[in-house]
Amino acid sequence: QVQLVESGGGLVQAGGSLRLSCAASGLTFSSYAMGWFRQAPGKEREFVATINTSGGSTAYADSVKGRFTISRDNAKNTVYLQMNSLKPEDTAVYYCAACWGNSGRYDLSQYSYWGQGTQVTVSS
């Protein structure tokens, strides 16, 4: 079965950095666009970043643009999220997700598979 397993979350001070990883198995990874989403307590899950199947195209939420970088290694079936200049408002559970093909990758509802999430907490 398909599994997406996130790692790399934790507690960091404002201004610090974290690198999240998401290891995928049970699917043809290179056929799936990948995305990172986050959900803070009492809020809806929101889009953070997405990368297309080849890794040649990325997109970000305005709130993280210039601070976060999404990348992927299709040989390792892994997607990453490098998070720099972290702010307290970045505190959330971060989820990776897989979307078949590239056309639906901007739409949360088009993501078929989700990881269990990893907690990121940024202290002020």
Phi, psi and chi 1 to 4 in degrees:
 res  aa     phi    psi   chi1   chi2   chi3   chi4
   1 GLN       -  162.0   72.6  -81.5   18.5      -
   2 VAL   -74.7  134.3  175.0      -      -      -
   3 GLN  -133.9  135.3  -79.0 -167.4  -46.7      -
   4 LEU  -122.3  121.8  -57.9  177.7      -      -
   5 VAL  -123.0  113.0 -179.9      -      -      -
   6 GLU   -87.0  152.1  -59.4   98.5  -24.4      -
   7 SER  -152.9  166.2   60.5      -      -      -
   8 GLY   104.0   -4.4      -      -      -      -
   9 GLY   -71.1  172.7      -      -      -      -
  10 GLY   163.0 -165.8      -      -      -      -
  11 LEU  -104.3  130.0  173.1   63.6      -      -
  12 VAL  -143.3  150.8   64.2      -      -      -
  13 GLN   -77.6  155.2  -72.1 -171.2  -28.6      -
  14 ALA   -54.9  137.5      -      -      -      -
  15 GLY    92.5  -11.1      -      -      -      -
  16 GLY   -83.8 -174.9      -      -      -      -
  17 SER  -132.2  152.2  -61.8      -      -      -
  18 LEU  -142.9  152.2  -76.0  173.8      -      -
  19 ARG  -123.3  116.8 -172.3 -166.7 -164.2 -155.5
  20 LEU   -91.6  145.2  -55.0 -176.3      -      -
  21 SER  -125.3  151.2  -60.7      -      -      -
  22 CYS  -138.3  112.3  171.5      -      -      -
  23 ALA   -96.1  127.0      -      -      -      -
  24 ALA  -107.6  145.5      -      -      -      -
  25 SER  -147.5  157.1   60.4      -      -      -
  26 GLY    82.3    9.5      -      -      -      -
  27 LEU  -145.3  161.4   76.2  171.7      -      -
  28 THR   -80.8   91.8  -55.5      -      -      -
  29 PHE   -54.8  -41.3 -175.0   70.8      -      -
  30 SER   -70.3   -7.4   59.4      -      -      -
  31 SER   -94.0   -2.0  -65.1      -      -      -
  32 TYR  -115.9  129.6  -74.1   78.5      -      -
  33 ALA   -69.9  151.3      -      -      -      -
  34 MET  -122.8  149.8  -61.8  -61.9  -65.5      -
  35 GLY  -139.1  156.4      -      -      -      -
  36 TRP  -115.7  135.3  -74.8   96.9      -      -
  37 PHE  -130.2  164.8  -61.8   80.7      -      -
  38 ARG  -144.2  155.7   66.5 -173.4 -177.9 -173.6
  39 GLN  -141.4  117.7 -171.8  166.1   18.2      -
  40 ALA   -91.4  157.6      -      -      -      -
  41 PRO   -55.0  130.6  -26.7   35.3      -      -
  42 GLY    76.6    5.2      -      -      -      -
  43 LYS  -120.7  162.4  -65.4 -172.3  176.6 -178.6
  44 GLU   -77.2  157.0  -67.5 -172.4   -6.8      -
  45 ARG   -66.0  135.2 -167.4  168.5  -61.9 -171.0
  46 GLU  -128.0  153.4   65.2  174.8    4.1      -
  47 PHE   -69.5  138.1  165.9   78.1      -      -
  48 VAL  -114.7  -54.2  174.0      -      -      -
  49 ALA  -160.5  156.0      -      -      -      -
  50 THR  -142.4  154.1 -175.9      -      -      -
  51 ILE  -137.3  141.7 -171.8  166.0      -      -
  52 ASN   -79.5  179.3   71.1  -16.3      -      -
  53 THR   -61.3  -36.6   53.1      -      -      -
  54 SER   -87.0  -15.8   68.6      -      -      -
  55 GLY    89.3    2.8      -      -      -      -
  56 GLY   -86.7   -7.8      -      -      -      -
  57 SER  -137.5  130.9  175.0      -      -      -
  58 THR  -131.0  160.3   58.3      -      -      -
  59 ALA  -149.8  151.2      -      -      -      -
  60 TYR  -136.1  153.2  -60.4   89.8      -      -
  61 ALA   -67.6  148.3      -      -      -      -
  62 ASP   -58.4  -32.2  -72.7  -16.7      -      -
  63 SER   -67.7  -19.4   59.1      -      -      -
  64 VAL  -118.7   -5.8  -52.9      -      -      -
  65 LYS   -58.1  132.4 -157.1  171.6  -65.7 -177.4
  66 GLY    88.6  -12.9      -      -      -      -
  67 ARG  -114.8  -33.5  -60.3 -172.9  -62.5  122.1
  68 PHE  -108.4  148.4  -69.8   10.3      -      -
  69 THR  -135.0  124.9  -58.1      -      -      -
  70 ILE   -97.9  141.7 -172.3  171.3      -      -
  71 SER  -150.0  167.9   61.2      -      -      -
  72 ARG  -145.8  154.6   67.6 -171.5  -65.9  160.5
  73 ASP  -126.5  100.7 -174.4  -22.5      -      -
  74 ASN   -68.1  -22.7  -76.1  -10.3      -      -
  75 ALA   -72.2  -25.8      -      -      -      -
  76 LYS  -106.9    1.8  -65.8 -177.2  177.9  179.8
  77 ASN    53.2   44.2  -73.3    3.9      -      -
  78 THR  -135.2  140.4  -58.4      -      -      -
  79 VAL  -118.6  146.6   62.2      -      -      -
  80 TYR  -124.4  156.9  -54.1   96.1      -      -
  81 LEU  -136.3  106.8 -174.1   68.1      -      -
  82 GLN   -86.5  122.5  177.6   67.2   44.5      -
  83 MET  -118.2  115.4  -54.8 -173.9  -64.9      -
  84 ASN  -115.0  164.4  -61.6  -30.7      -      -
  85 SER    49.4   48.5  -58.3      -      -      -
  86 LEU   -65.7  145.8  -77.7  161.0      -      -
  87 LYS  -121.2  155.6  -55.8  175.6 -179.1  179.6
  88 PRO   -54.5  -32.6  -29.6   36.6      -      -
  89 GLU   -72.9   -4.5   51.2  -97.6   44.0      -
  90 ASP   -83.8   -7.1  -65.9  -42.0      -      -
  91 THR   -60.6  125.0  -65.3      -      -      -
  92 ALA  -179.0  171.2      -      -      -      -
  93 VAL   -88.2  128.1  177.2      -      -      -
  94 TYR  -103.5  132.1  -77.1   71.0      -      -
  95 TYR  -120.5  139.6  -60.6   88.3      -      -
  96 CYS  -100.2  156.1   71.4      -      -      -
  97 ALA  -150.7  155.2      -      -      -      -
  98 ALA  -118.8  135.8      -      -      -      -
  99 CYS  -125.6  124.8  169.6      -      -      -
 100 TRP   -62.9  128.0  172.2  -99.1      -      -
 101 GLY    70.8 -165.1      -      -      -      -
 102 ASN  -113.5  -20.2  -72.4  -42.5      -      -
 103 SER   -70.2  -27.3   60.4      -      -      -
 104 GLY  -101.1   11.9      -      -      -      -
 105 ARG   -73.5   -8.7   64.0 -167.7  179.9  102.8
 106 TYR   -93.0   -1.1  -60.2  100.5      -      -
 107 ASP  -115.3  114.3 -178.8   -6.0      -      -
 108 LEU   -52.9  -36.2 -177.1  151.2      -      -
 109 SER   -69.4  -13.9   69.1      -      -      -
 110 GLN   -90.0   -2.9  -62.7  -60.7  -51.9      -
 111 TYR   -85.5  121.5  -75.9   79.5      -      -
 112 SER   -87.6  -32.1  -55.5      -      -      -
 113 TYR  -126.1  140.9  -56.5  108.3      -      -
 114 TRP  -132.3  147.4  -68.4   80.6      -      -
 115 GLY   -83.0  180.0      -      -      -      -
 116 GLN   -86.5  -12.4   81.2  -71.2   -9.4      -
 117 GLY    95.6  152.0      -      -      -      -
 118 THR  -135.3  136.5 -173.9      -      -      -
 119 GLN   -81.4  131.3  176.8   69.6   46.0      -
 120 VAL  -119.6  123.6  170.9      -      -      -
 121 THR  -124.6  124.4  -57.0      -      -      -
 122 VAL  -113.7  118.4 -175.6      -      -      -
 123 SER   -92.9  148.1   62.9      -      -      -
 124 SER   -90.1      -   56.4      -      -      -
